[in-house]
Amino acid sequence: MLSSLSRGLLVYSVAVTTAVVATLGATALESKAPTSLEEIDVRRINLREEDGRLRLVISNTSHFPGLMFRGKNHPHPNRKTAGLLFFNEEQTENGGLLFHGKTVDGKVTGGGHLSFDQYEQDQVIQLTHSESGGKRWAGLVFHDYQDGPMDLEAWEKAEAMPAGEAKDAEIKRLSERYGPKRRLFLGKSRDRNSDLGLWDAAGRQRLRLRVTGEGAASIEFLDEAGKVVRTISP
């Protein structure tokens, strides 16, 4: 058994050690010195505010978020990729940077995509390139959406419907009512044309400036039905 003196020295030693550790820990917290690492392997990084709100995710494919809306994660119907997602102060998705590319059976599919979203809506600005089936396109695209938030509940109900004509019809109805209305495209088409296209607020293309892959240049004016009504060429 320990003597009274030994017990006293042990208690004193523990107390001093605890105080030193606590002091060092508090000093480290107060200094907020950044941690320096040469290399780190992770599957996902969450950037959060001091109160825990999520503002940015960097993730691989398996850990990539679904559709984050007002702090709740909803399943995404078709997104399977790696990249970055941005979130606004209310933890709603606000844009992202996505990328992919692979060869399967000698066929290439790939692309990259930087976008920014309208408040509680989808992408209003896209910088995109895509390649599949031997065709490639790349461009800057602007979209427009209705005022107000997207109707997530309606979309989720439609996605949960059994495959068939009824589901296709409902998704088409929702797309026409809530989907994007293209306003501008500037880029290279799958047909190797260089295009500048302008659309009206209803999503109808009304003007197109084009240079074909062979070098033919033109300016085309379109009516509400999309028919070319006037062409200006050299």
ChimeraX commands (.cxc) that place a marker at each C-alpha (Angstrom):
marker #1 position 0.00,0.00,0.00 radius 0.5
marker #1 position 1.14,3.54,-0.66 radius 0.5
marker #1 position 2.14,5.67,2.24 radius 0.5
marker #1 position 0.35,8.93,2.92 radius 0.5
marker #1 position 3.32,10.84,1.48 radius 0.5
marker #1 position 3.39,8.70,-1.68 radius 0.5
marker #1 position -0.34,9.09,-2.16 radius 0.5
marker #1 position 0.02,12.82,-1.73 radius 0.5
marker #1 position 2.82,13.02,-4.31 radius 0.5
marker #1 position 0.75,10.94,-6.76 radius 0.5
marker #1 position -2.30,13.16,-6.37 radius 0.5
marker #1 position -0.12,16.25,-6.75 radius 0.5
marker #1 position 1.56,14.85,-9.89 radius 0.5
marker #1 position -1.79,14.00,-11.52 radius 0.5
marker #1 position -3.16,17.43,-10.69 radius 0.5
marker #1 position -0.13,19.24,-12.13 radius 0.5
marker #1 position -0.17,17.09,-15.31 radius 0.5
marker #1 position -3.90,17.72,-15.81 radius 0.5
marker #1 position -3.41,21.45,-15.38 radius 0.5
marker #1 position -0.55,21.54,-17.89 radius 0.5
marker #1 position -2.51,19.55,-20.50 radius 0.5
marker #1 position -5.56,21.76,-20.01 radius 0.5
marker #1 position -3.45,24.90,-20.36 radius 0.5
marker #1 position -1.76,23.67,-23.52 radius 0.5
marker #1 position -5.12,22.64,-24.99 radius 0.5
marker #1 position -6.68,26.00,-24.22 radius 0.5
marker #1 position -3.68,27.79,-25.71 radius 0.5
marker #1 position -3.95,25.75,-28.90 radius 0.5
marker #1 position -7.66,26.50,-29.20 radius 0.5
marker #1 position -7.14,30.21,-28.59 radius 0.5
marker #1 position -4.33,30.46,-31.15 radius 0.5
marker #1 position -6.41,28.70,-33.86 radius 0.5
marker #1 position -3.20,27.90,-35.67 radius 0.5
marker #1 position -3.90,26.13,-38.99 radius 0.5
marker #1 position -2.89,22.52,-39.39 radius 0.5
marker #1 position -0.42,21.96,-42.21 radius 0.5
marker #1 position -0.59,18.68,-44.12 radius 0.5
marker #1 position 1.34,17.67,-47.20 radius 0.5
marker #1 position -1.20,15.12,-48.41 radius 0.5
marker #1 position -4.55,13.72,-47.29 radius 0.5
marker #1 position -6.78,10.99,-48.76 radius 0.5
marker #1 position -10.50,11.39,-48.08 radius 0.5
marker #1 position -13.82,10.41,-49.63 radius 0.5
marker #1 position -15.68,13.56,-48.60 radius 0.5
marker #1 position -14.99,16.94,-46.98 radius 0.5
marker #1 position -17.78,19.09,-45.49 radius 0.5
marker #1 position -17.13,22.82,-45.04 radius 0.5
marker #1 position -19.39,24.22,-42.31 radius 0.5
marker #1 position -20.07,27.51,-40.56 radius 0.5
marker #1 position -19.40,27.82,-36.83 radius 0.5
marker #1 position -23.03,26.90,-36.11 radius 0.5
marker #1 position -22.82,23.73,-38.20 radius 0.5
marker #1 position -24.51,24.93,-41.40 radius 0.5
marker #1 position -23.21,23.17,-44.49 radius 0.5
marker #1 position -21.73,25.52,-47.13 radius 0.5
marker #1 position -19.53,23.33,-49.37 radius 0.5
marker #1 position -19.01,19.62,-50.06 radius 0.5
marker #1 position -16.05,18.04,-51.86 radius 0.5
marker #1 position -16.86,14.40,-52.49 radius 0.5
marker #1 position -16.23,11.26,-54.46 radius 0.5
marker #1 position -19.08,9.53,-56.29 radius 0.5
marker #1 position -20.18,7.16,-53.51 radius 0.5
marker #1 position -20.47,9.92,-50.86 radius 0.5
marker #1 position -21.88,12.65,-53.09 radius 0.5
marker #1 position -24.98,14.38,-51.64 radius 0.5
marker #1 position -28.42,14.18,-53.15 radius 0.5
marker #1 position -30.43,17.37,-53.57 radius 0.5
marker #1 position -30.01,19.51,-50.45 radius 0.5
marker #1 position -33.01,21.80,-49.89 radius 0.5
marker #1 position -33.36,23.93,-46.72 radius 0.5
marker #1 position -30.99,21.65,-44.84 radius 0.5
marker #1 position -32.68,18.37,-45.81 radius 0.5
marker #1 position -31.03,15.91,-48.17 radius 0.5
marker #1 position -33.41,14.58,-50.87 radius 0.5
marker #1 position -32.55,11.69,-53.24 radius 0.5
marker #1 position -31.35,12.88,-56.62 radius 0.5
marker #1 position -32.94,11.01,-59.55 radius 0.5
marker #1 position -29.83,10.62,-61.72 radius 0.5
marker #1 position -26.73,12.38,-60.38 radius 0.5
marker #1 position -23.75,10.02,-60.04 radius 0.5
marker #1 position -20.52,11.97,-60.10 radius 0.5
marker #1 position -17.65,13.43,-58.13 radius 0.5
marker #1 position -17.01,17.11,-57.56 radius 0.5
marker #1 position -18.00,20.11,-55.46 radius 0.5
marker #1 position -21.41,21.40,-54.38 radius 0.5
marker #1 position -22.11,24.92,-53.08 radius 0.5
marker #1 position -24.86,25.74,-50.54 radius 0.5
marker #1 position -26.37,29.08,-49.57 radius 0.5
marker #1 position -26.80,30.36,-46.02 radius 0.5
marker #1 position -30.01,28.34,-45.67 radius 0.5
marker #1 position -28.30,25.08,-46.70 radius 0.5
marker #1 position -29.95,24.86,-50.10 radius 0.5
marker #1 position -27.89,23.77,-53.09 radius 0.5
marker #1 position -26.58,26.81,-54.94 radius 0.5
marker #1 position -24.41,25.43,-57.74 radius 0.5
marker #1 position -21.47,23.13,-58.22 radius 0.5
marker #1 position -18.50,21.83,-60.15 radius 0.5
marker #1 position -18.89,18.29,-61.53 radius 0.5
marker #1 position -16.69,16.18,-63.79 radius 0.5
marker #1 position -16.49,12.67,-65.23 radius 0.5
marker #1 position -14.91,10.70,-68.05 radius 0.5
marker #1 position -14.33,7.07,-69.00 radius 0.5
marker #1 position -14.03,4.64,-71.91 radius 0.5
marker #1 position -16.28,1.58,-72.02 radius 0.5
marker #1 position -16.02,-0.91,-74.90 radius 0.5
marker #1 position -14.00,1.62,-76.84 radius 0.5
marker #1 position -16.65,4.36,-76.48 radius 0.5
marker #1 position -15.83,7.59,-74.67 radius 0.5
marker #1 position -18.24,9.42,-72.40 radius 0.5
marker #1 position -17.22,12.40,-70.30 radius 0.5
marker #1 position -17.75,16.00,-69.42 radius 0.5
marker #1 position -17.33,18.88,-67.02 radius 0.5
marker #1 position -19.87,21.27,-65.59 radius 0.5
marker #1 position -19.70,24.48,-63.55 radius 0.5
marker #1 position -23.08,25.97,-62.60 radius 0.5
marker #1 position -24.78,28.52,-60.37 radius 0.5
marker #1 position -28.42,28.23,-59.28 radius 0.5
marker #1 position -31.29,30.63,-58.92 radius 0.5
marker #1 position -32.49,30.90,-55.32 radius 0.5
marker #1 position -34.34,27.65,-54.49 radius 0.5
marker #1 position -34.32,26.74,-58.16 radius 0.5
marker #1 position -31.95,25.06,-60.58 radius 0.5
marker #1 position -29.09,26.19,-62.80 radius 0.5
marker #1 position -29.30,29.64,-64.36 radius 0.5
marker #1 position -25.66,29.76,-65.49 radius 0.5
marker #1 position -23.80,26.74,-66.90 radius 0.5
marker #1 position -20.32,26.34,-68.32 radius 0.5
marker #1 position -20.44,22.83,-69.74 radius 0.5
marker #1 position -18.78,20.38,-72.06 radius 0.5
marker #1 position -20.01,16.89,-72.91 radius 0.5
marker #1 position -18.82,14.00,-75.05 radius 0.5
marker #1 position -20.67,10.81,-75.96 radius 0.5
marker #1 position -21.29,8.70,-79.03 radius 0.5
marker #1 position -18.45,10.37,-80.90 radius 0.5
marker #1 position -20.15,13.76,-80.58 radius 0.5
marker #1 position -18.88,16.71,-78.50 radius 0.5
marker #1 position -20.39,20.00,-77.51 radius 0.5
marker #1 position -19.29,22.81,-75.22 radius 0.5
marker #1 position -20.87,26.08,-74.26 radius 0.5
marker #1 position -22.01,28.79,-71.94 radius 0.5
marker #1 position -25.75,28.48,-71.24 radius 0.5
marker #1 position -28.18,30.81,-69.45 radius 0.5
marker #1 position -31.60,29.62,-68.24 radius 0.5
marker #1 position -34.60,31.28,-66.66 radius 0.5
marker #1 position -37.08,29.87,-64.11 radius 0.5
marker #1 position -40.38,30.91,-62.61 radius 0.5
marker #1 position -40.39,33.00,-59.43 radius 0.5
marker #1 position -40.56,31.06,-56.18 radius 0.5
marker #1 position -39.13,27.72,-55.05 radius 0.5
marker #1 position -39.16,24.47,-57.00 radius 0.5
marker #1 position -41.94,22.00,-56.22 radius 0.5
marker #1 position -39.81,19.17,-54.85 radius 0.5
marker #1 position -42.78,17.19,-53.58 radius 0.5
marker #1 position -44.37,17.04,-57.04 radius 0.5
marker #1 position -41.10,15.97,-58.66 radius 0.5
marker #1 position -40.47,13.26,-56.06 radius 0.5
marker #1 position -43.98,11.87,-56.52 radius 0.5
marker #1 position -43.46,11.76,-60.28 radius 0.5
marker #1 position -40.09,10.00,-59.97 radius 0.5
marker #1 position -41.67,7.40,-57.65 radius 0.5
marker #1 position -44.35,6.48,-60.20 radius 0.5
marker #1 position -44.03,3.15,-62.06 radius 0.5
marker #1 position -42.29,3.41,-65.40 radius 0.5
marker #1 position -44.71,3.97,-68.25 radius 0.5
marker #1 position -46.77,6.50,-70.16 radius 0.5
marker #1 position -48.39,7.99,-67.03 radius 0.5
marker #1 position -44.98,8.73,-65.49 radius 0.5
marker #1 position -43.64,10.15,-68.75 radius 0.5
marker #1 position -46.69,12.38,-69.09 radius 0.5
marker #1 position -46.41,13.69,-65.53 radius 0.5
marker #1 position -42.69,14.46,-65.86 radius 0.5
marker #1 position -43.40,16.23,-69.15 radius 0.5
marker #1 position -46.14,18.29,-67.47 radius 0.5
marker #1 position -43.86,19.28,-64.60 radius 0.5
marker #1 position -41.04,20.11,-67.00 radius 0.5
marker #1 position -43.28,22.42,-69.03 radius 0.5
marker #1 position -44.60,24.12,-65.90 radius 0.5
marker #1 position -41.54,24.31,-63.68 radius 0.5
marker #1 position -38.61,23.48,-65.93 radius 0.5
marker #1 position -35.98,25.87,-67.29 radius 0.5
marker #1 position -36.50,28.24,-70.16 radius 0.5
marker #1 position -33.30,28.62,-72.13 radius 0.5
marker #1 position -32.33,32.24,-72.85 radius 0.5
marker #1 position -28.82,32.03,-74.35 radius 0.5
marker #1 position -26.34,29.52,-75.73 radius 0.5
marker #1 position -22.81,30.39,-76.81 radius 0.5
marker #1 position -20.59,27.55,-77.89 radius 0.5
marker #1 position -19.89,24.63,-80.19 radius 0.5
marker #1 position -22.68,22.22,-81.13 radius 0.5
marker #1 position -22.53,18.45,-81.72 radius 0.5
marker #1 position -22.64,19.24,-85.46 radius 0.5
marker #1 position -19.39,21.25,-85.11 radius 0.5
marker #1 position -21.16,24.56,-85.60 radius 0.5
marker #1 position -20.18,27.64,-83.61 radius 0.5
marker #1 position -23.49,29.12,-82.40 radius 0.5
marker #1 position -24.82,32.11,-80.55 radius 0.5
marker #1 position -28.52,31.55,-79.87 radius 0.5
marker #1 position -31.03,33.82,-78.14 radius 0.5
marker #1 position -34.42,32.69,-76.78 radius 0.5
marker #1 position -37.43,34.68,-75.52 radius 0.5
marker #1 position -38.91,34.42,-72.00 radius 0.5
marker #1 position -41.12,31.51,-73.11 radius 0.5
marker #1 position -38.07,29.49,-74.15 radius 0.5
marker #1 position -38.55,29.97,-77.91 radius 0.5
marker #1 position -35.42,30.57,-79.97 radius 0.5
marker #1 position -35.72,33.79,-81.97 radius 0.5
marker #1 position -32.20,34.56,-83.19 radius 0.5
marker #1 position -29.18,32.45,-84.18 radius 0.5
marker #1 position -25.71,33.47,-85.31 radius 0.5
marker #1 position -23.89,30.52,-86.83 radius 0.5
marker #1 position -20.60,29.52,-88.42 radius 0.5
marker #1 position -20.57,25.94,-89.67 radius 0.5
marker #1 position -17.60,23.62,-89.45 radius 0.5
marker #1 position -16.99,24.26,-93.14 radius 0.5
marker #1 position -16.92,28.04,-92.58 radius 0.5
marker #1 position -20.35,29.17,-93.81 radius 0.5
marker #1 position -21.62,32.13,-91.74 radius 0.5
marker #1 position -25.22,33.27,-91.26 radius 0.5
marker #1 position -27.66,35.18,-89.07 radius 0.5
marker #1 position -31.10,33.56,-88.76 radius 0.5
marker #1 position -34.34,35.04,-87.41 radius 0.5
marker #1 position -36.98,32.57,-86.16 radius 0.5
marker #1 position -40.70,32.90,-85.49 radius 0.5
marker #1 position -42.59,31.62,-82.42 radius 0.5
marker #1 position -42.81,28.13,-83.94 radius 0.5
marker #1 position -39.04,27.96,-84.45 radius 0.5
marker #1 position -39.19,28.39,-88.20 radius 0.5
marker #1 position -36.46,30.45,-89.86 radius 0.5
marker #1 position -38.19,33.46,-91.41 radius 0.5
marker #1 position -35.14,35.44,-92.51 radius 0.5
marker #1 position -31.49,34.64,-93.12 radius 0.5
marker #1 position -28.61,37.04,-93.61 radius 0.5
marker #1 position -25.44,35.60,-95.12 radius 0.5
marker #1 position -22.39,36.97,-96.97 radius 0.5
marker link #1:1,2 radius 0.2
marker link #1:2,3 radius 0.2
marker link #1:3,4 radius 0.2
marker link #1:4,5 radius 0.2
marker link #1:5,6 radius 0.2
marker link #1:6,7 radius 0.2
marker link #1:7,8 radius 0.2
marker link #1:8,9 radius 0.2
marker link #1:9,10 radius 0.2
marker link #1:10,11 radius 0.2
marker link #1:11,12 radius 0.2
marker link #1:12,13 radius 0.2
marker link #1:13,14 radius 0.2
marker link #1:14,15 radius 0.2
marker link #1:15,16 radius 0.2
marker link #1:16,17 radius 0.2
marker link #1:17,18 radius 0.2
marker link #1:18,19 radius 0.2
marker link #1:19,20 radius 0.2
marker link #1:20,21 radius 0.2
marker link #1:21,22 radius 0.2
marker link #1:22,23 radius 0.2
marker link #1:23,24 radius 0.2
marker link #1:24,25 radius 0.2
marker link #1:25,26 radius 0.2
marker link #1:26,27 radius 0.2
marker link #1:27,28 radius 0.2
marker link #1:28,29 radius 0.2
marker link #1:29,30 radius 0.2
marker link #1:30,31 radius 0.2
marker link #1:31,32 radius 0.2
marker link #1:32,33 radius 0.2
marker link #1:33,34 radius 0.2
marker link #1:34,35 radius 0.2
marker link #1:35,36 radius 0.2
marker link #1:36,37 radius 0.2
marker link #1:37,38 radius 0.2
marker link #1:38,39 radius 0.2
marker link #1:39,40 radius 0.2
marker link #1:40,41 radius 0.2
marker link #1:41,42 radius 0.2
marker link #1:42,43 radius 0.2
marker link #1:43,44 radius 0.2
marker link #1:44,45 radius 0.2
marker link #1:45,46 radius 0.2
marker link #1:46,47 radius 0.2
marker link #1:47,48 radius 0.2
marker link #1:48,49 radius 0.2
marker link #1:49,50 radius 0.2
marker link #1:50,51 radius 0.2
marker link #1:51,52 radius 0.2
marker link #1:52,53 radius 0.2
marker link #1:53,54 radius 0.2
marker link #1:54,55 radius 0.2
marker link #1:55,56 radius 0.2
marker link #1:56,57 radius 0.2
marker link #1:57,58 radius 0.2
marker link #1:58,59 radius 0.2
marker link #1:59,60 radius 0.2
marker link #1:60,61 radius 0.2
marker link #1:61,62 radius 0.2
marker link #1:62,63 radius 0.2
marker link #1:63,64 radius 0.2
marker link #1:64,65 radius 0.2
marker link #1:65,66 radius 0.2
marker link #1:66,67 radius 0.2
marker link #1:67,68 radius 0.2
marker link #1:68,69 radius 0.2
marker link #1:69,70 radius 0.2
marker link #1:70,71 radius 0.2
marker link #1:71,72 radius 0.2
marker link #1:72,73 radius 0.2
marker link #1:73,74 radius 0.2
marker link #1:74,75 radius 0.2
marker link #1:75,76 radius 0.2
marker link #1:76,77 radius 0.2
marker link #1:77,78 radius 0.2
marker link #1:78,79 radius 0.2
marker link #1:79,80 radius 0.2
marker link #1:80,81 radius 0.2
marker link #1:81,82 radius 0.2
marker link #1:82,83 radius 0.2
marker link #1:83,84 radius 0.2
marker link #1:84,85 radius 0.2
marker link #1:85,86 radius 0.2
marker link #1:86,87 radius 0.2
marker link #1:87,88 radius 0.2
marker link #1:88,89 radius 0.2
marker link #1:89,90 radius 0.2
marker link #1:90,91 radius 0.2
marker link #1:91,92 radius 0.2
marker link #1:92,93 radius 0.2
marker link #1:93,94 radius 0.2
marker link #1:94,95 radius 0.2
marker link #1:95,96 radius 0.2
marker link #1:96,97 radius 0.2
marker link #1:97,98 radius 0.2
marker link #1:98,99 radius 0.2
marker link #1:99,100 radius 0.2
marker link #1:100,101 radius 0.2
marker link #1:101,102 radius 0.2
marker link #1:102,103 radius 0.2
marker link #1:103,104 radius 0.2
marker link #1:104,105 radius 0.2
marker link #1:105,106 radius 0.2
marker link #1:106,107 radius 0.2
marker link #1:107,108 radius 0.2
marker link #1:108,109 radius 0.2
marker link #1:109,110 radius 0.2
marker link #1:110,111 radius 0.2
marker link #1:111,112 radius 0.2
marker link #1:112,113 radius 0.2
marker link #1:113,114 radius 0.2
marker link #1:114,115 radius 0.2
marker link #1:115,116 radius 0.2
marker link #1:116,117 radius 0.2
marker link #1:117,118 radius 0.2
marker link #1:118,119 radius 0.2
marker link #1:119,120 radius 0.2
marker link #1:120,121 radius 0.2
marker link #1:121,122 radius 0.2
marker link #1:122,123 radius 0.2
marker link #1:123,124 radius 0.2
marker link #1:124,125 radius 0.2
marker link #1:125,126 radius 0.2
marker link #1:126,127 radius 0.2
marker link #1:127,128 radius 0.2
marker link #1:128,129 radius 0.2
marker link #1:129,130 radius 0.2
marker link #1:130,131 radius 0.2
marker link #1:131,132 radius 0.2
marker link #1:132,133 radius 0.2
marker link #1:133,134 radius 0.2
marker link #1:134,135 radius 0.2
marker link #1:135,136 radius 0.2
marker link #1:136,137 radius 0.2
marker link #1:137,138 radius 0.2
marker link #1:138,139 radius 0.2
marker link #1:139,140 radius 0.2
marker link #1:140,141 radius 0.2
marker link #1:141,142 radius 0.2
marker link #1:142,143 radius 0.2
marker link #1:143,144 radius 0.2
marker link #1:144,145 radius 0.2
marker link #1:145,146 radius 0.2
marker link #1:146,147 radius 0.2
marker link #1:147,148 radius 0.2
marker link #1:148,149 radius 0.2
marker link #1:149,150 radius 0.2
marker link #1:150,151 radius 0.2
marker link #1:151,152 radius 0.2
marker link #1:152,153 radius 0.2
marker link #1:153,154 radius 0.2
marker link #1:154,155 radius 0.2
marker link #1:155,156 radius 0.2
marker link #1:156,157 radius 0.2
marker link #1:157,158 radius 0.2
marker link #1:158,159 radius 0.2
marker link #1:159,160 radius 0.2
marker link #1:160,161 radius 0.2
marker link #1:161,162 radius 0.2
marker link #1:162,163 radius 0.2
marker link #1:163,164 radius 0.2
marker link #1:164,165 radius 0.2
marker link #1:165,166 radius 0.2
marker link #1:166,167 radius 0.2
marker link #1:167,168 radius 0.2
marker link #1:168,169 radius 0.2
marker link #1:169,170 radius 0.2
marker link #1:170,171 radius 0.2
marker link #1:171,172 radius 0.2
marker link #1:172,173 radius 0.2
marker link #1:173,174 radius 0.2
marker link #1:174,175 radius 0.2
marker link #1:175,176 radius 0.2
marker link #1:176,177 radius 0.2
marker link #1:177,178 radius 0.2
marker link #1:178,179 radius 0.2
marker link #1:179,180 radius 0.2
marker link #1:180,181 radius 0.2
marker link #1:181,182 radius 0.2
marker link #1:182,183 radius 0.2
marker link #1:183,184 radius 0.2
marker link #1:184,185 radius 0.2
marker link #1:185,186 radius 0.2
marker link #1:186,187 radius 0.2
marker link #1:187,188 radius 0.2
marker link #1:188,189 radius 0.2
marker link #1:189,190 radius 0.2
marker link #1:190,191 radius 0.2
marker link #1:191,192 radius 0.2
marker link #1:192,193 radius 0.2
marker link #1:193,194 radius 0.2
marker link #1:194,195 radius 0.2
marker link #1:195,196 radius 0.2
marker link #1:196,197 radius 0.2
marker link #1:197,198 radius 0.2
marker link #1:198,199 radius 0.2
marker link #1:199,200 radius 0.2
marker link #1:200,201 radius 0.2
marker link #1:201,202 radius 0.2
marker link #1:202,203 radius 0.2
marker link #1:203,204 radius 0.2
marker link #1:204,205 radius 0.2
marker link #1:205,206 radius 0.2
marker link #1:206,207 radius 0.2
marker link #1:207,208 radius 0.2
marker link #1:208,209 radius 0.2
marker link #1:209,210 radius 0.2
marker link #1:210,211 radius 0.2
marker link #1:211,212 radius 0.2
marker link #1:212,213 radius 0.2
marker link #1:213,214 radius 0.2
marker link #1:214,215 radius 0.2
marker link #1:215,216 radius 0.2
marker link #1:216,217 radius 0.2
marker link #1:217,218 radius 0.2
marker link #1:218,219 radius 0.2
marker link #1:219,220 radius 0.2
marker link #1:220,221 radius 0.2
marker link #1:221,222 radius 0.2
marker link #1:222,223 radius 0.2
marker link #1:223,224 radius 0.2
marker link #1:224,225 radius 0.2
marker link #1:225,226 radius 0.2
marker link #1:226,227 radius 0.2
marker link #1:227,228 radius 0.2
marker link #1:228,229 radius 0.2
marker link #1:229,230 radius 0.2
marker link #1:230,231 radius 0.2
marker link #1:231,232 radius 0.2
marker link #1:232,233 radius 0.2
marker link #1:233,234 radius 0.2
view
